[in-house]
Amino acid sequence: MRVFKGIDQYDRSEETCLTTGTFDGVHVGHRKIIQMLNDIAGREGRRSVMLTFHPHPRKVLFPDDHGLELLTTMEEKLELLEAAGLDDVIIHPFSKDFSRFNAVEYVRDLLVNGLRMRHMVIGYDHHFGRNREGDIHQLRDMAPLYDFKVTEISAQDIDDVNVSSTKIRTALQEGEVATANTYLGYKYSFRGNVVRGKNRGKDLGFPTANVEILDDTKLIPKNGVYAVDAHLNGVAYRGMMNIGHNPTFEKEGARSIEVNLFDFDRDIYGMQVKVELLKYLRSEKRYTDVSALKAQMEIDKQDAQVG
């Protein structure tokens, strides 16, 4: 899969079949759309192309109140899109100036002339151009004028995509890992750097890697204890993770992510780790003393090793 940093950087040597959108999570619904795009591109002998944007439009249009909690970073999204079989992805810089293109300029100048689009696969409720003025009806009107076809993704398929995106976020916020992973079609994960903490885990006999998330818009699941697989340098290690405020030690501690890797004794400070969620074990709670917490962690370890 080829990746281009902008419409003006695209290799225009071949005609394209194109879709556009955020595709956050690249979940099972999204992959259904991508498969449709790939099938059409294959039949027509054209390249399957996705146009997406960075930064996220809401960060540009609502910088003080974008409220983003994304399922995938751009790096994660690109890995998933490549696995889905796309030929090309264009990551166009989103800006306020870009948002001012009207619907005709967007389709004619950017998609048709800029990307040699000859077929567009898009949802019935997709809007584009300045003030979201363009829609599927305008696309159908423009198609014969600018020599491209339009395949509309049905309301049912769009509903499936929207519902599953919403369900994934809600499930993760409620600790329903199995539901989230089912809709994603893979294990939800996040990446971060291992940083120094307060060494409490080591004193308890459960040394932990404190993980500092790389992207502040990445959705972090509900506070609590999880069974996880942690990937270091391409090797997976089973472990358990606590997300929360360490109430046994602090009344109002900062939220932290701490991962204990089983049967592991190496210095990994400064390394990047990928954490995959397997299951939610329990909520975070305050224990009366350290011995009670340690006893519970022994139980958590046994639970995390099952399955």
ABEGO torsion letter per residue (X at the ends): XBBBBEAAABBAABBBBBBBEAGBGGBAAAAAAAAAAAAAAAAAGBBBBBBBBOBBAAAAABAABAGBBBABBAAAAAAAAAAAGBABBBBBBBBAAAAABBAAAAAAAAAAAAAGBABBBBBAABBBEBGGABBAAAAAAAAAAAGBBBBBBBAAAAAAAAAAAAAAAAAAAAGBAAAAAAAAGBBBBBBBBBBBBAGAAAAAGBBBBBBBBABAABBBBBBEBBBBBBBBGGBBBBBBBBBEAGAAABABBBBBBBBBBBGBBBBABGBBBBBBBABBABBBBBBABAAAAAAAAAAAAAAAABX
